[in-house]
Amino acid sequence: MKQFFSFVKKEFYHIWRDKRTMFILLGMPVVQIVIFGFALTNEVKNSQIAILDNAKDEVSSTIITQLDASKYFEIRQNLHSYPEIEKAFEAGKIKMAIVFPQNFSEDLHHLNKAQIQLVADASDPNVANILTNYATAIIGDYQRRINTNTMLPYTIDTETRMLYNPQLKGAYNFVPGVMAMVLLLVCTMMTAITIVKEKEMGTMEIMLVSPMKPIMVIIAKAVPYLLLSIINIASILLLSVYVLEVPINGSIVLLVFESILFTLVSLSLGLLISSGAESQQTAMFISLVALFLPTVMLSGFMFPVENMPLPLRIISNIVPAKWYYSIVKSVMIKGLGLKVIWKETLILTGMMLFFLTLAIRKFKIRLA
């Protein structure tokens, strides 16, 4: 038994000295439970909405106060005309708009019936359905309270209008998310093992004695994967349009340009990982663990980012897939142009330059 415990003790020493193993054993469960615990929820909270109150009476003010007091809504804008609703949606500032007609209170008290319009952004059909159901429930609760002491019941009808995706097809949300996830993971994982593979195979010496500069070596590594990624982009778009029946409402040239830009970000990140990793297993592990979970959880594809606590919302800003997902939804689903997505485009461009610069700096021109 003494010999057995000696081997156990030795194994503990090996684990303790290997910091990566220690992180996997002790750190990853903590990270996963925090991310999954806060991100995995079907509840939609703190959704930003706009109000177009044409009535401006006591009844509409009371309903607006109740909406604002709930944990589900946060009033971002008070609009003054119907055309402002579409502009607010195009700018990505709101998820839903609530419209009160001009004679709302008079219709309710004299005709015992009034109507409220709910206009939702259905590019994410699940969120649109949940928000309209929340708003309908709050309005229904107000209706039940005012009917407590009345002989003739008051009725408040809600008319729902779904923008961008009136049929509420899930593919409208699924396609942009899959494009972001596929391009990021495939491009990053493939390029993450390119440089480190040369080290393990012993062919790096040949590359280092060549007259090419390190930046040219790194770019040469990325070019084949860029060309293959362009084929992936084309196949995804063709399948989306002709199989899943998701239309490209905006400029296809702009959409392809943004997809290539995102591919370059992914390739640069993969090259950075490959330049710093010591083995293919390490490079693949970093690619999977460091990118897969944030891409799925923090990009807004699976779960709305605004539902998450402030620290996770801040961290989501460094996830490239979040910005590309927003771009694809804006161009492909909403039919918007560069004047709306310029900020996301600049952020992706900055990320590409940052990752590529770091990859070049970390590229070792000497093996020893």
C-alpha positions in Angstrom: 0.0 0.0 0.0 2.9 2.3 0.7 4.1 2.0 -2.9 0.5 2.6 -4.1 0.2 5.8 -2.1 3.6 6.9 -3.4 2.3 6.6 -7.0 -0.8 8.6 -6.0 1.4 11.2 -4.4 3.5 11.4 -7.6 0.5 11.8 -9.8 -0.8 14.7 -7.6 2.6 16.4 -8.1 2.3 16.0 -11.8 -1.1 17.6 -11.9 0.0 20.4 -9.5 2.9 21.2 -11.8 0.8 21.2 -15.0 -1.1 24.5 -14.7 -3.3 23.7 -17.8 -4.5 20.5 -16.2 -5.2 22.4 -12.9 -7.2 24.9 -14.8 -9.3 22.2 -16.6 -10.0 20.3 -13.3 -10.7 23.3 -11.1 -11.3 26.4 -13.2 -13.5 25.1 -16.1 -16.4 23.8 -13.8 -16.5 27.3 -12.2 -16.5 29.1 -15.6 -19.1 26.8 -17.1 -21.5 27.0 -14.1 -21.3 30.8 -14.1 -21.8 31.2 -17.9 -24.5 28.5 -18.1 -26.2 29.6 -15.0 -26.7 33.2 -16.1 -26.9 32.7 -19.9 -29.1 29.6 -20.1 -32.6 31.0 -19.5 -35.7 31.2 -21.6 -36.8 34.3 -19.7 -36.3 37.6 -21.5 -35.5 40.6 -19.3 -34.6 44.3 -19.6 -35.7 44.4 -23.3 -35.6 47.9 -24.6 -38.9 49.1 -26.1 -40.3 52.3 -27.5 -43.6 53.9 -26.8 -45.8 55.9 -29.3 -48.5 57.4 -27.1 -50.9 59.2 -29.4 -53.5 59.3 -26.6 -51.4 60.9 -23.8 -54.2 60.3 -21.3 -54.4 58.8 -17.8 -55.2 55.3 -19.0 -52.2 55.1 -21.4 -49.9 56.6 -18.8 -50.9 54.0 -16.3 -50.3 51.1 -18.7 -46.9 52.6 -19.7 -45.9 52.9 -16.0 -46.8 49.3 -15.4 -44.8 48.2 -18.4 -41.8 50.2 -17.3 -42.1 48.9 -13.7 -41.9 45.3 -14.8 -38.5 43.6 -15.0 -39.1 42.6 -18.6 -39.1 46.0 -20.3 -37.0 49.1 -20.3 -38.4 52.1 -22.1 -35.7 53.4 -24.4 -37.5 55.9 -26.5 -40.7 57.9 -26.5 -41.7 58.3 -30.2 -43.8 61.0 -31.8 -44.8 59.5 -35.2 -45.3 56.1 -36.7 -42.3 56.4 -39.2 -40.0 56.7 -36.2 -40.8 53.1 -35.2 -39.1 51.6 -38.2 -36.1 53.9 -37.8 -35.7 52.8 -34.2 -35.8 49.1 -35.3 -33.3 49.8 -38.1 -30.9 51.4 -35.6 -31.1 48.3 -33.4 -32.2 50.3 -30.4 -35.4 48.5 -29.5 -37.0 45.0 -29.6 -40.6 46.1 -29.6 -42.8 49.3 -30.0 -46.1 49.8 -28.3 -48.6 52.1 -30.0 -51.6 53.8 -28.3 -54.2 55.2 -30.7 -55.3 58.9 -30.3 -58.8 58.2 -28.8 -57.7 55.3 -26.6 -59.3 56.4 -23.3 -62.5 57.6 -25.0 -62.9 54.4 -26.9 -62.4 52.4 -23.7 -64.9 54.4 -21.6 -67.6 55.1 -24.2 -67.4 52.0 -26.4 -66.0 49.7 -23.6 -63.4 48.6 -26.1 -60.0 49.9 -27.2 -56.9 48.6 -29.1 -53.2 48.7 -28.5 -50.7 47.7 -31.3 -47.6 45.7 -30.4 -44.8 45.9 -33.1 -42.0 43.4 -32.5 -38.7 42.7 -34.2 -39.3 39.1 -35.4 -35.8 38.5 -36.8 -35.5 36.6 -33.6 -39.0 35.0 -33.5 -38.7 33.4 -30.0 -37.8 36.7 -28.4 -40.6 38.5 -30.3 -43.2 36.0 -29.2 -42.1 36.2 -25.5 -42.1 40.0 -25.5 -45.6 40.3 -27.0 -46.9 37.7 -24.6 -45.3 39.6 -21.6 -46.9 42.9 -22.8 -50.3 41.2 -23.4 -50.2 39.8 -19.9 -49.4 43.2 -18.3 -52.2 44.8 -20.3 -54.6 42.0 -19.4 -53.8 42.4 -15.8 -54.7 46.1 -16.0 -57.9 45.2 -17.8 -58.9 42.8 -15.0 -58.3 45.4 -12.3 -60.5 48.1 -14.0 -63.2 45.5 -14.5 -63.5 44.8 -10.8 -66.3 47.3 -10.1 -68.0 47.7 -13.5 -71.2 46.3 -14.9 -70.0 46.3 -18.5 -66.5 44.9 -18.9 -63.8 46.9 -20.6 -61.9 45.1 -23.3 -58.4 46.1 -24.5 -57.4 44.2 -27.6 -53.8 43.9 -28.6 -52.9 43.8 -32.3 -49.6 42.2 -33.0 -47.3 43.1 -35.9 -44.1 41.1 -36.6 -41.5 43.0 -38.5 -39.0 41.3 -40.9 -40.3 37.8 -40.2 -44.1 37.8 -40.2 -44.3 34.0 -40.5 -42.0 33.6 -37.4 -39.7 31.2 -39.1 -36.9 29.9 -36.9 -34.5 29.8 -39.8 -34.4 33.6 -39.8 -32.5 33.5 -36.5 -30.8 30.2 -37.0 -29.0 31.0 -40.2 -27.1 34.1 -39.0 -26.0 32.3 -35.8 -24.8 29.2 -37.7 -22.9 31.3 -40.1 -21.1 33.0 -37.3 -20.4 29.8 -35.4 -19.2 27.8 -38.4 -16.9 30.4 -39.9 -15.3 31.3 -36.5 -14.8 27.7 -35.2 -13.8 26.1 -38.5 -11.4 28.9 -39.6 -9.9 29.3 -36.1 -9.4 25.6 -35.4 -7.9 24.9 -38.8 -5.4 27.8 -38.7 -4.6 27.2 -35.0 -2.7 24.0 -35.8 -0.9 25.2 -38.9 2.3 26.8 -37.4 2.5 24.5 -34.4 2.1 21.5 -36.8 5.2 22.7 -38.7 7.1 22.8 -35.4 6.1 19.2 -34.4 6.9 17.8 -37.9 10.3 19.5 -37.9 9.7 21.4 -41.1 9.8 24.8 -39.4 13.5 25.0 -39.9 13.1 25.0 -43.7 10.6 27.8 -43.5 12.8 29.9 -41.2 15.8 29.7 -43.6 13.7 30.9 -46.5 14.1 34.5 -47.6 10.4 35.3 -46.8 9.6 37.6 -43.9 7.6 36.2 -40.9 4.5 38.2 -42.0 4.6 36.6 -45.4 4.9 33.1 -43.9 1.9 33.8 -41.7 -0.2 35.2 -44.5 0.8 32.3 -46.8 -0.6 30.0 -44.0 -3.9 31.8 -44.0 -4.6 32.1 -47.8 -5.7 28.5 -48.5 -8.2 28.6 -45.6 -9.5 32.0 -46.7 -10.3 30.5 -50.2 -12.0 27.5 -48.6 -14.0 29.7 -46.3 -15.3 31.7 -49.3 -16.6 28.4 -50.7 -18.2 27.8 -47.3 -19.8 31.2 -47.3 -21.3 30.6 -50.8 -22.6 27.2 -49.9 -24.2 28.5 -46.7 -25.9 31.4 -48.5 -27.2 29.1 -51.3 -28.6 26.6 -48.8 -30.2 29.4 -46.8 -32.0 30.9 -49.8 -33.0 27.8 -51.8 -33.4 25.2 -49.1 -34.3 27.1 -45.9 -36.1 29.9 -47.8 -34.4 32.7 -45.9 -34.2 35.7 -48.3 -31.3 38.0 -48.6 -33.1 41.3 -48.3 -30.0 43.5 -48.3 -27.0 43.8 -50.6 -25.4 40.4 -51.3 -22.1 42.1 -52.1 -22.1 43.8 -48.7 -23.0 40.5 -47.0 -20.2 38.6 -48.7 -17.7 41.4 -47.9 -18.7 41.3 -44.2 -18.4 37.5 -44.2 -14.9 37.7 -45.7 -14.0 40.3 -43.1 -15.2 38.0 -40.3 -13.3 35.1 -41.8 -10.1 37.2 -41.7 -10.8 37.9 -38.0 -11.2 34.2 -37.4 -8.0 33.3 -39.4 -6.0 36.0 -37.5 -7.2 34.6 -34.2 -6.2 31.1 -35.2 -2.8 32.2 -36.3 -2.3 34.0 -33.0 -3.2 30.8 -31.1 -0.9 28.7 -33.4 2.0 31.1 -32.9 1.9 30.8 -29.1 0.9 27.1 -28.7 3.5 24.4 -28.1 1.5 21.5 -29.5 -1.4 20.8 -31.7 -3.4 19.4 -28.8 -2.9 22.7 -26.9 -3.9 24.8 -29.9 -7.0 22.7 -30.5 -8.0 22.8 -26.9 -7.7 26.6 -26.7 -9.7 26.9 -29.9 -12.5 24.7 -28.7 -12.7 25.9 -25.1 -11.9 29.5 -25.5 -14.1 30.1 -28.5 -16.9 27.5 -28.6 -18.6 28.4 -25.3 -18.4 32.2 -25.8 -19.6 31.9 -29.4 -22.6 29.9 -28.4 -23.4 31.7 -25.1 -22.4 35.3 -25.6 -23.0 36.1 -29.2 -26.7 36.6 -28.8 -27.4 33.6 -31.1 -28.8 31.3 -28.5 -29.7 33.6 -25.7 -30.3 37.4 -25.7 -27.2 39.3 -24.3 -29.4 41.9 -22.6 -30.7 39.2 -20.2 -27.2 38.6 -18.8 -25.6 40.3 -15.8 -23.4 43.4 -16.6 -20.0 41.5 -16.4 -21.1 39.0 -19.0 -22.5 41.8 -21.2 -19.2 43.5 -21.1 -17.3 40.3 -21.9 -19.6 39.7 -24.8 -18.2 42.7 -26.6 -14.8 40.9 -27.1 -16.5 38.0 -28.8 -16.2 38.5 -32.6 -19.2 36.4 -33.4 -21.5 38.8 -31.5 -20.7 41.6 -34.0 -20.9 39.4 -37.1 -24.2 37.9 -36.0 -25.6 41.5 -35.7 -24.3 42.3 -39.1 -25.8 39.3 -40.8 -29.2 39.9 -39.2 -29.1 43.6 -40.2 -28.1 43.0 -43.9 -29.7 39.6 -44.6 -32.9 39.7 -42.6 -33.6 43.4 -42.2 -32.2 44.6 -45.6 -30.1 47.4 -44.1 -26.9 48.9 -45.4 -23.5 50.0 -44.4 -24.7 53.2 -42.7 -26.3 51.1 -40.0 -23.6 48.5 -39.5 -20.5 50.7 -39.8 -19.7 50.4 -36.1 -19.7 46.6 -36.1 -17.6 46.7 -39.3 -15.0 48.9 -37.7 -14.9 46.7 -34.6 -14.3 43.6 -36.7 -11.6 45.4 -38.7 -9.9 46.5 -35.5 -10.0 42.9 -34.1 -8.5 41.5 -37.3 -5.6 44.0 -37.2 -5.0 43.4 -33.5 -5.0 39.6 -33.7 -2.8 39.6 -36.8 -0.3 42.0 -35.2 0.0 39.9 -32.1 0.4 36.7 -34.2 3.3 38.3 -36.1 4.9 39.5 -32.9 4.6 36.1 -31.2 5.9 34.2 -34.3 9.3 32.9 -33.2 12.0 33.2 -35.9 14.3 30.9 -33.8 13.3 27.5 -32.6 15.8 27.3 -29.7 
